[in-house]
C-alpha cells in the first residue's frame, strides 16, 4: 500500500505562484498514475490535474489549464504541481492521490484513485 504525503502549501497572494510536492512515505509510486484534487471550504473535492506513470499523458481541469503544470520525477518518487497566476478560488486543501495507470489516458475521477494523502492547505489572499 502506497501512502502519498503532500507538502508545499501555504499563504500566497493573488497571481502569485506556488509549487506543491507529493512523495510516497511507504513503497513507491511505481506504475501508478498520480493526481491532484482540491477541496475548497464547504465543497466537495474536485479534480485538478493528473499524470501517467511514464509522464507521457497529463490531464487538467479546465479551470487551471494554462496556469498549472503537473510533472513527476520517478527517480525521486515525487510528483509536483506548479501553480501560477493563482486566484482566490484556488484556496483549498490539495490532495495527492495514486491510482491505476491506464495506457491511453489518465483518470479525472476521484473514485478511481486508491490511495490519498492527508492534504496540504493553500490560501490565496486577494
N, C-alpha and C positions, 0 to 999 in steps of 0.2 A: 504494500500500500504506500503510495507516494503522498507526502504532505507538503503542499506549497506554503511558502512563507513570504509575504509581501513586505516591502519597505519603500521608503522614499516619499511618503505622504507628508503633508504639511500645509502651511498657510502660504498662499500666493495671490498676488494681485491680478485683477482682470488684465487680459492679454499677455500675462506672464507665461513662463514655461516651467515644467516640472517633469522629472523622469522617475517613473516607478520601476522597481525591480521585483522579481519573484524567483526564489530559488527553492530547491527541494530539500527539506530537512531530513527526510529519510528516502532511501533509494534514489533514483534519478528520474529525469523526465524522458528517458529513452523511449522512443516510439509513441510518445504522447503528443497529441495536439494540445496547445495551450491557449486559453482565452482569458480576456479581461472583461469583467462585468462591473457595473456600478449600481449602488443603491442610494438614491437621494433620500433625505429625511421624509418619512411618511409615505414612501413609494416602494413599488416592487423593484427588485433588481432588473437591470436591462443590459443587454449585450453592448459591448464597446468595440472589441477587436479580438481577432483570433489568428493563430498562425500554425501551420502544419509542422510536423516533426522535422522535415527537411528544410523548412523555411521557404519553400517554393510557392506555397499558397497562403494568402492572407485574406482577411475579410474585415470590413469596418462597418460600423453603424453609419447611416447617412449623416447623422448629427456631428460626427467627428472626422469625416473624410476630409483630407487635405490639411488637417490640423494635428492629428495624432498618428504616430507610427509605431507599429509593433515589430519587434525583432527578437531574435534569440541567439544565444551563444551556447551551443550544446556542449562544447568543451568545458564551459563554466557552469553548465547545468542551470542556466539563467535565462529568463525572458524579461524583456523590457517593454515599457510603454512610454514613449516620448510624447509629452503633451505640450502643445504650443497654442498660442492665442486663446488661452483659457477664458471661459466665460463664467459668470456666476452660476449658471445651471450645471457647471461641472463639479459643484460642491456635492460630495457623496463619499461613501465608503467604497473603495475599489477592491474588488476581489479577483484573485488569480485562480484559475481552475484548470485541471488537467483532464483530458478525455481521449476517446479513441481517435486514432489518426486515420482518416479516410484518404484514399488515393487521389481523389479528384476534387475535393472541396473541404472546407473547414466549417464546422457547425456553428451556428449562431444561437443554438438552443441550449439554454442552461441545463435542462434535464439530461442532456447527453454528456455532460461533464461529471465525472465520478468523484473527483477529489477537489476540495475547495480550501483555500486558505482562510485566515481569520480576518483579513481585510486591512487596508491602510486608509486612513482618513485624509481626504483632500478638501481644503476650504479655499474657495476662490472669493476674494473680497472685492467689492465694487468700489 
